[in-house]
Amino acid sequence: MTERKKPLILTILVSMLALIGSLILTASVQAQTWAALPTYNILWPLWSPPLSPVSPTTGLPTPIVSEFSKNTVLPVQPAIVWDPVLNAKGPVWFAYNVPPAFGGGITFFEDIYGFKPWPPPYLTDPATSAPIPITLPLGYSTLLPTALKHSAPTIDLANLTYAFLYGLTPTQFQSLLTPAQLWGIPYI
């Protein structure tokens, strides 16, 4: 190899390493998987396409709701919400709108107790009924997404239970998001 080619190869190699490094850095900066939503600092999944579609303005996933409280109206359901402090290794909750004929508001499904009204009692001050926001751990926004294989049966059970409780028509039932839709897996 001639002396002249060595600097050229070295320059190309350094340029490639710099490019790869910048791509990794850019990806890690944008690798948020969860967003904290007021009123309770509950986590909302940025990795779920129907719950956080990509904004044409920023190019980043953006939650379809700006806050999560008992009065939030979900444009799609179920929604996925998570308290990583309470459920550090455990399940997320699947949230649904309560139909107005049944009082309105939000209800959430948990594995053991089924549907419960939002918020869970520990997120409300018993004396004043004021919200108690979650103190989130450092790095909460980059916690891994929940696993589909563990959540899919629970979502299916929650959807069926919700349909039974509130007397959904077949068309209304079909509008409920499936696990594959929530995780952004194309229909096969």
Beta strands, then each sheet from edge to edge (+ up, - down):
strand 1: 34-37
strand 2: 42-45
strand 3: 79-81
strand 4: 93-97
strand 5: 106-110
strand 6: 114-117
sheet 1: 1+ 2-
sheet 2: 3+ 4- 5+ 6-
end
